[in-house]
Each structure stands twice: as C-alpha cells, then as structure tokens.
Amino acid sequence: MTTDRECSCGTEAVRDQAALWFARSRDSDLPAAQRADFETWLAEHDQHAHEFRLLQNLWGAADLLPKARLEALLEPDAATPLKAPPFTVRRTLLRYAVAASLVAMMVGGGFYFGLERGPEYSAEFATVLGERRQVALPDGSVIDLNGRTRLNVHFYDASRQVELVEGEAMFSVQHDTSKPFVVQTGNGSVTVTGTRFDVRCDPTRTLVAVESGTVKVKGKADEQGNLVTLTAGLGSSIDVSGKVTPASAVNTAAITAWRGGKLVFNDASLRDVALEVSRYREKPLRVAEGKTANLRLTSVFKSDDTDALLRALPSILPVAVRTLPDGSQEIFSK
C-alpha cells in the first residue's frame, strides 16, 4: 500500500471511485470478482480507504438527522424534459446526491472538517480461541471481547465508530449525546449514546441483545432508513441479506453468561447447542440430522471445558458422541 499524501490519480478521481464502490456495496452483495477488485482498490492507497470510510461515516450520520430534514434532501427539483435514467442509475445517483448533500450541510456545522482530520483515536483489538479480554476506551466506555473476536475502534469529533469484524462483544457505553456510538457489522449497524448491549457477528447473521438503555438497529438492506428500537430485555437480529427482525424478549443473562465463562442452554435444540459449542472448540461440533438435532437441552456448562459437556450429554439425553476422521465430533442418537 502506498502512503503518499495524495494519490497520483488525483483527489477528485479517488472520491469519484470511492462513491462508485460505495454505491455498489449499498445496492447488494458484491459478486466475488467485484469484491476482489474492490479489496484491491482499497489496499492500493491510504487515500482510497480514507475516502471510502468518509462516505460510510457520512451515510451512517443520516440516521441521526431529523426525518423532515432527510425528506427535504430527497425533494426533487423542478420538472425537466430530459429523459429519466434507468432505475438502477437513478438509485445510485440518488444515494450519491444524499451523501453529497450531507457533506455540504455538515461543512457548515464543522462535522465534515472533523472527519477530514481523521480519527482522534484508533485501535484494533482481537482475541483467540478460549480468550476473553476487557478493554477500556478513552471516553470511559468498556468492551468485553469473547473468544475469536476482532474489532476496530475509531473516535471522531462527532461520532464513535466500532467495526465488529467477527465474534462477540459486550459494550458498556459511556453516555454522550454529542457523540453517538455506532457498531458496524457486515449486515448492519447498532447506534447508541450510552447503554449496555451485546453484539454477536456470525457468518450468516448479527445478533443484538440489550441489557440496559436503548439501541437502534438498522440493516444494510433497509433503504428507507427504518430502525428497530431495542430497550432492556429485548433483542433482534440482522440476517445475511441485511434485513432486521422485529424486537423480541430475550434472556440477556443467558446470552451474556460467556463473560463469566459459562454456556447457558434453556430448552435449546441440539442443533443450536452444537453451533454454540463450536465457537469454543478448535474443530466444529456436529449433530446428526433428523430427530437428534431437534432434541432439547436445558443445562449450564463451562465454556472453557466443552469436553465436559460432551461427556455429560449421554447421561442427559438418549445420544452418543463419536469422533470423525477429520478430528471433529458428532452427536447422534443411540
């Protein structure tokens, strides 16, 4: 990656390229070939990544604007006899126009200037299998990381941004209405000003559970800007396509029991048990399909001794455990 102050192709050209990639990534999941091209472009120069992050932050800031203001930004100009472009082109241009309008509006308030200066604070945190770690941020917020978790933190003048790349984290956010705290995953975002909540980033979904306070969950597929609001004891999820499920009651004590090194199962199917336990093992735990996967389990185990769970299962349910040729293990009916 080059690190010169300005890219040789010029700042304006880079901004146009960033806007194009941003619009493509917002439209839908990029095909593998385009995703590879995007990653290559992003890594070519520091300025590429900077301009793309800038658009992401400005777009995320739209959630914080009054609805009436956003509607005004989208208000069409006077009628024109020109032929309208195709729908996909209109949608891309509309998004870029909104981002540009946000830039123009925020310049007056100093927000854009703050972003241009880069983050006030940046850090990367990660844990390995079986490791739990707690980190304190400069604003007084605290993050508890579960095993196999990676996240990036960037504090700007007007926002606190966290990218949860993978894994699970419990956020205890210091209240600050002037700097919303936004957790981004590949499927959507969670925005708060101060609260305690858990976010888990799985390959196919993002899970959010609130212990105290209020959070707003938004999926990347929600082009209308609708938010699902969660308060204490409520949870939601964002699926792989970026759609958010309605709020529902959750057992936050069970969900966050990992912080104390525990796995809590309350009438959970063996299919779900296997998925959860796999997060704490080198090799995945499998369960035979059919009636075995639908057996229910209620119990508590230590997350750092999942072998004890496997030893106990045959005495709790009519199952046995076998080791497969690849070293993984499978639960099957006796």
Buried (B, 14 or more C-beta within 10 A) or exposed (E): EEEEEEBEBEEEEBBBBBBBBBBBBBEEBBEEEEEEBBEEBBEBBBBBBBBBBBBBBBBBBBBEBEEEEBEEBEEEEEEEEEEEEEEEEEBBEBBBEBBBBBBEBBEEEEBBEBBEEEBEEEBEBBBEEBEBBEBEBEBEBBBBBBBBBBBBBBBBBBBBBBBBBBBBBBBBBBBBEEBBBBBBBBBBBBBBBBBBBBBBBBEEBBBBBBBEBBBBBBBBBBEEEEBBEBEBBBBBBBBBEBBBBEBEEBEBEBBBBBBEBBBBBEEBBBBBBBBBBBBBBEEBBBBBEEEBBEBEBEBEBBBBEBEEBBEEBEEEBEBBBEEEEEEBBBBBBE
